[in-house]
Amino acid sequence: MAVTQQMKTGKAAEVVLAEDETTPDVGTNEAPAGAREIASLTPMMRQYLEVKALHPDTVLFFRMGDFYEMFFEDAVKASELLQITLTARSKGADKVPMCGFPYHSARRYIAKLIEHGLKVAICEQVTEPGAGPGIVQREVTRVITPGMVLDDEVLEPQASNFLAALCWGEAGFGAALLEASTGEFYTFEAASLSELVEGLARVDPRELLVPQGQREAPEVVQVCQRLSRAPAVAEGEGAAFEHTRAAAFLRSHFNVQSLSAFGLDGSPLATGAAGAALRYLKDTQKTAAAHVDRLSRQEKSACLVMDESSRGNLEVLKSLRDGGRKGSLLGVLDRTATGLGARKLARWLSAPLCSLPEIHARLDAVEELAGKSVWREELVATLKEVGDLERLCGRLSLGAGNARDLRALGLSLSQLPRLGAALARCDAGLLKSLAGPLGALPELADVLLRAVTDEPPVVLRDGGFIRPGFHAELDEVVALSTSGKDVLLRIEQREKERTGISSLKIRYNKVFGYYLEVTKANLHAVPKDYIRKQTTVGSERFVTEELKEYEEKVLTAEERRTVLELQLFEELRARVITWAPAIRSAAEAVATADALVSFARCAAEYGYTRPQVDDTEGLSITGGRHPVVERMLGAGESFVPNDVRLDPEDAQLLIITGPNMAGKSTVMRQVALTALMAQAGSFVPAKAARIGLCDRIFTRVGAADNLARGQSTFMVEMTETSHILHHATRRSLVILDEIGRGTSTYDGLSIAWAVAEHIHDKVGARSLFATHYHELVDLARERPRVKNLCVAVKEQGGKVIFLRKLIPGGASRSYGIEVAKLAGLPPEVVSRARELLQNLESGELDDAGRPRVAVRSSAKRSPVNAGQLGLFGGAAPVVVPPAPSVHSEVLEALRAASVDRMTPLEALNLLAKLQRELGTS
Ligand SMILES: Nc1ncnc2c1ncn2[C@@H]1O[C@H](COP(=O)(O)OP(=O)(O)OP(=O)(O)O)[C@@H](O)[C@H]1O
């Protein structure tokens, strides 16, 4: 990094430009390196192509002085995506497409390319121009990929940015999740693809790393399709995933004899994935990755599992409307003060706990913080002063940080003792335990704040970031360079007086150094001891022996100052790296405190209560509200609370009926969200709640096409339902909204009924089942643990009033047509729908066996027209006289038969005759 920074000089730019101008022949604009005559290229373009050949799948930013340039197809692609002008190097047939921008705007452009899922390789000048024979040497110093980002401008503060390395075999899948900017590193193994996707979805990775040649493997394609945001896919060397090699690599990185402490014994797939992920980080960032100092294994049973579609349906992290945080549970509950806390909270909501002691520990902490409002807000004020410790430490450890990062780290660390002292005074065990890691770093904070100035420059090479008084030698050199400048000013004044040339100036440029400039009109007054250096349009430039001497002193002092400052920066950085594990522990404590404070703020401000979480299999919520819907209601609207009780003994499956728009989905979702919040350690929007631990939450809500997966709405619905039936247990919470609506009524009803029976008889999971099939309420008569509930409405003056109240019993009507009317369907369509509904309700078929539904009321009055219209018949009905059919004769004979006066034999004979007439015997 230091070398990189040293190259950022204007002088380098001049040399490179000169090199540019003297190299007109750069070949044709057919890009691939292999296809061109390398020998005929200029040395610099040869160098470019050599570097590019090592990084073929990246956009190569090639440093040329103060600019990054791109060539060939990279230039074409980048100019379009970045909206920068495409130019050409050289002319005629040898034109090479090229584009570029000043080095200091690189972050912005990197961010854009990463957003498009591309990788960027940064190729820097690693020798000083003119330092040796030939052209400046260049090397790729970092590769930035969607999953390997360190820069604040590219990263969202509240969101994690994970790489997921995957490998698979007969035993299943191994995954490693690595966050380059913070050093978080986890592994897990999965027996099936669904389980793998569940584990990955918790962190929503930006990039997948798979073994060479596997990018198109069905496993990879499916993972990409099933995640809510398709990640970029990179391939890593196959050998890096190989178990023994990966294990050796990990052992050497963590400096341990065995990987058993990381839970990797007997887990070849997880080990392979972890080894490959860490190697990818080291290879792309070209560093030792010291901040990755721990690796933990995620156990499935440790947290409440939600599959990707359930998490999406419940809008836990993102709203379904636009994929943003607003309108999601996270959007409501995130009142954190730091990026660290926001990321922690998102993690807690995507993986709620399954361990009662841990849940209770969080709830105790939230209870204490919720009850002490003044003190809580003081904590918030302190937390706001803490920067992103994880990312600051990560950047500095990976060699990508600058002096501003040191200063920000120093300021943040200096707040920790205050935070620690406040937490140590708490009663809740979890809060108290956070104080420990916060007290370990005052020494580092002190050094950083004493060393770095208040407003250091972004670019290290610009210098001036070490505070006076921190380093004696540096102070001396700085004094010399500034006093040298004073001397130059005195010389200028003296020479003006000596020559009488009042416009005489001492100036500086990189080629000639310091010189005296005299305008043409004053040349007659130039003394003999001036040595002419250069003539320009309006003036002449001179030097003197005295000026040369001072220049030497000033420049030497400035160079020495730069060298010293960079050296001091490296020393400070090394100190940060030494303290990295302690910084990461402190960051973890800050994040936990912040997330708990955020829960407490919501609890206090939104009127939440502490849930009772236990290991029973029941669930009971009194006066429950939907945490998001209640916050979205407009002025004058208020949320109607509802009670829900699920019990394995007598209310395991609740069938919820009610008109459209009544609030069925809302009440079911609020039950799921309440359970999820409770297990994440949050208070819940209810008067009282008792939640028996859930192992998984499943939701099958709404019907969304998944065209990307090539499946129809109904297919998606059935696939998800089948997943639930296979994976739900007695401890699960299942939310099913309108199962079967994606197909014909009879098919849908049959499927819904069979699914409900299966859940009751075989699965035993606590379930809520909303449906428009009123027939389903009959299930309660047959099955002991089925209970019917409906959402009440009132009819008043021909209008439907939604009461939003959940009451026992089944709904008798749908009011779908009333809702359609509310939605503005044309009046004639609404009244025709009413007519059709009446027909349907009075029987399916008319006497002639035709669908009654189509008959218009007016037509019913006229026997001539009976049964003549097709479903949704046209404006001019075609009159066809009813053809006597065998069926209608048989029906007529049946109708005429007086069964109560027949002997059994007569009845049998009649049956046989009718069958013969139908041709079935
Ligand atoms: N308890 C409540 N208090 C206040 N408003 C509510 C309540 N429940 C639902 N609502 C409002 O009613 C709207 C419709 O609710 P919801 O989508 O749950 O109805 P639904 O019965 O599932 O409808 P459909 O059968 O058409 O899917 C919600 O968007 C919300 O604004």
The ligand as an SDF file (V2000), in Angstrom:
LIG
                    3D

 31 33  0  0  0  0  0  0  0  0999 V2000
  -56.3480   -5.5780   12.6660 N   0  0  0  0  0  0  0  0  0  0  0  0
  -56.3080   -4.6040   11.7490 C   0  0  0  0  0  0  0  0  0  0  0  0
  -56.4510   -3.3130   12.1050 N   0  0  0  0  0  0  0  0  0  0  0  0
  -56.4280   -2.3380   11.1770 C   0  0  0  0  0  0  0  0  0  0  0  0
  -56.2570   -2.5460    9.8740 N   0  0  0  0  0  0  0  0  0  0  0  0
  -56.0940   -3.8020    9.4440 C   0  0  0  0  0  0  0  0  0  0  0  0
  -56.1190   -4.8910   10.3620 C   0  0  0  0  0  0  0  0  0  0  0  0
  -55.9360   -6.0280    9.6610 N   0  0  0  0  0  0  0  0  0  0  0  0
  -55.8230   -5.6710    8.3750 C   0  0  0  0  0  0  0  0  0  0  0  0
  -55.9200   -4.3320    8.2420 N   0  0  0  0  0  0  0  0  0  0  0  0
  -55.8500   -3.5760    6.9740 C   0  0  0  0  0  0  0  0  0  0  0  0
  -56.5980   -4.2890    5.9960 O   0  0  0  0  0  0  0  0  0  0  0  0
  -55.8340   -4.5520    4.8420 C   0  0  0  0  0  0  0  0  0  0  0  0
  -56.1950   -5.9080    4.2690 C   0  0  0  0  0  0  0  0  0  0  0  0
  -55.8170   -6.9140    5.1430 O   0  0  0  0  0  0  0  0  0  0  0  0
  -55.3980   -8.3730    4.6500 P   0  0  0  0  0  0  0  0  0  0  0  0
  -54.5610   -8.2910    3.4490 O   0  0  0  0  0  0  0  0  0  0  0  0
  -54.8580   -9.0490    5.8390 O   0  0  0  0  0  0  0  0  0  0  0  0
  -56.8090   -8.9730    4.2750 O   0  0  0  0  0  0  0  0  0  0  0  0
  -57.1640  -10.4480    3.7690 P   0  0  0  0  0  0  0  0  0  0  0  0
  -58.3480  -10.8620    4.5250 O   0  0  0  0  0  0  0  0  0  0  0  0
  -55.9820  -11.3390    3.8460 O   0  0  0  0  0  0  0  0  0  0  0  0
  -57.5430  -10.1540    2.2830 O   0  0  0  0  0  0  0  0  0  0  0  0
  -57.5330  -11.1490    1.0060 P   0  0  0  0  0  0  0  0  0  0  0  0
  -58.4080  -12.3110    1.3630 O   0  0  0  0  0  0  0  0  0  0  0  0
  -58.1140  -10.3150   -0.0560 O   0  0  0  0  0  0  0  0  0  0  0  0
  -56.1200  -11.5330    0.7830 O   0  0  0  0  0  0  0  0  0  0  0  0
  -54.3980   -4.4650    5.3370 C   0  0  0  0  0  0  0  0  0  0  0  0
  -53.5520   -4.0070    4.3410 O   0  0  0  0  0  0  0  0  0  0  0  0
  -54.4490   -3.4820    6.4820 C   0  0  0  0  0  0  0  0  0  0  0  0
  -54.2200   -2.1790    6.0120 O   0  0  0  0  0  0  0  0  0  0  0  0
  1  2  1  0
  2  3  1  0
  2  7  2  0
  3  4  2  0
  4  5  1  0
  5  6  2  0
  6  7  1  0
  6 10  1  0
  7  8  1  0
  8  9  2  0
  9 10  1  0
 10 11  1  0
 11 12  1  0
 11 30  1  0
 12 13  1  0
 13 14  1  0
 13 28  1  0
 14 15  1  0
 15 16  1  0
 16 17  2  0
 16 18  1  0
 16 19  1  0
 19 20  1  0
 20 21  2  0
 20 22  1  0
 20 23  1  0
 23 24  1  0
 24 25  2  0
 24 26  1  0
 24 27  1  0
 28 29  1  0
 28 30  1  0
 30 31  1  0
M  END
$$$$
